[in-house]
Amino acid sequence: MNNEIFESVDHYIGNLLGHEDEALIAATRSLKEAGMPAISISPNQGKFLQILALLCNAKNILELGTLAGYSTIWMARALPKDGRLITLEYDPKHAAVAQKNIERAGLAEQVQIKTGRALDILPQLHAEGAGPFDMIFIDADKPPYADYFEWALKLSRSGTLIVADNVIREGKVLDENSTEAAVNGAQRFNKMLGANTAVTATILQMVGVKEYDGMALAIVK
Ligand code: SAM
């Protein structure tokens, strides 16, 4: 797909409305410095998540998949002073880099990184009564997305917004014969979302500086 026009327009929107300050720029830079993959959300997607967090007056946010904390910083900036964001990250190296970026952004008081497998930490959060969260952003490994969603529901209340990134995968979700684990994870998740009567949901196609993909949005009834 020729992505040129989408990239140019994404830059145009970003220059007008998706301003990145030094803390966000440094978070992106830290990926290269630490030899981590450049797979954060884009600046405009960060602004989009921030607006979603503001729309639902989020005071408690849960994120699955921290990487260097780029999306974390965008969302945490929508929190009130006494708000909190818990973010789950499997890789201790990613968590350490993210911690520095979060401190640099002045968000250490509000953001807590929990290191480990999301599927191990989510039941702990549930047992501790950590929820309900006002907004949950799913952006960790793709194969267990449907399981992540089930846990997100357990950690929700009526009105919680659940967002899941990368659920269209350049349109590969249309291929019923795909054997890609990430595609199969997104397909399972999308099918489950379509049949789930506990939420009102849709999927937005996403184009821009990143590869063509989509974000699912679900409000718990
Ligand atoms: N949300 C980040 C952002 O936009 O800045 C990007 C997250 S990146 C796409 C996915 C992250 O999930 C990686 O840092 C990866 O190490 C982490 N991850 C992978 N499997 C995981 C698991 N089972 N539990 C928790 N985190 C996991």
Residues whose N, C-alpha, C, O or C-beta is under 5 A from the ligand:
A	BS01	SAM	I39 S40 I41 G65 T66 L67 G69 Y70 S71 L88 E89 Y90 D91 H94 G116 R117 A118 D139 A140 D141
